[in-house]
């Protein structure tokens, strides 16, 4: 068919933008571009904006297709087909937190019939969970603009706790159907998961070592502004219990904001999470909340100055200390969750932190570029968090006694999307006897910690 030439001043009724598979700064750029594209009044203006967006996305792809009727144009912003390395963070079914991924995208050709599928295979290395995972995702390519919800089907398998630093070894598999809005901000998942804990630790024997879970979840993630002036907001909610033996409800919220001040860049982030077993069921270890660590942990879980899974409710009830901690603050209390016939003493340092059901944390830092260049910067930070078991909290003082806090300095390099890789030194200013503190740490965050 011969090409049809359309005048540049042809008016547009609506430009429908789809964002698929982009991560980090590329995703933030696409979200900023969406408003500009949507407000284009003519084809000529749209063509100029599309050229500018293609430059901003770098290795990304801009696809343009006709809409369901005259006056509507559909634009899709996505990664280039083929293999590419991703850095991502967020609530994923198998491996939540910061992760590096190697992903391959392909679109089989279809001469006629239903829309072709976009098939993606992805291998994931998760830092916070010491895990490896693999995904296969299939999604129909619907470009007519008649759909505002994009469906997909995903199959995944993962292994975690491989090094033994953050908890017991485990394996999980899942199958899920997902509905996402055209900008990828909202996602609803209906999924089934099978989990196995691989441990002989006596402290873990009170939890089911095998469990199956059917759940429905909702996730919201929005980026705004630029890499140096903007932020992100994330929400996650999940209810499980229709089928399988896991009956629990979870809710999490996270937020980060950054800006410029005194020739440097500042960022403040906060997170909170709640988990509740339903119908008097036991909450599996995989559903419990943890606090501590800065190598890949996301907002809410990350806490400078403490090791991963290094604080919180224990397998024993003995947890009190009147002794001054670190010369700056008193650490008292600590909520025990489980007791044993022969409780482990604090002095041995051999304690088992089994997580809690309520968590909150806040973190702030300020960074300045170093004069030697090389992209390095120095930064100062402060962080505080609390992790408790609600059934053991009888008064506000119980929460105050379990707050942990730390101050410190670091040297690092910024990463695309607002994260960083840094070496830090922390001084805990509030801790509880038995906490696993860690002065020097390797801090890694991706995509502004969300």
Secondary structure, DSSP 4 states (H G I P E B T S, - for coil): -------TT-B-SEEEEEEES--HHHHHHHHHHHHHHHT--BHHHHHHHHHHHHHHHTTEEEEEEE-SSTTEEEEEEEEPSEEEEEEE-S--SS--S-EEEEEEEEE---SSSSPPEEEEEEEEEETTTTEEEEEEEEEE---SS--SEEEEEEEEEEEE-SSSSSS-EEEEEEEEEEEEETTSSEEEEEEEEEEEEE---GGGTTS-SEEEEEEEEEEEEEEEE-SSSEEEEEEEEEEEEEEES--EEEEEEEEEEEEEETTEEEEEEEEEEEEEESTTPPPPGGGSB---B-BS--TTT-BTTB-TT-SS-BSSS-----SEETTTEE----------TTPPPGGG----B--BSEEEEEEEEEEEE-TT-TTEEEEEEEEEEEEE-GGG--SHHHHHTTEEEEEEEEEEEE-TTS-EEEEEEEEEEE--TT--B-SEEEEEE-GGG-
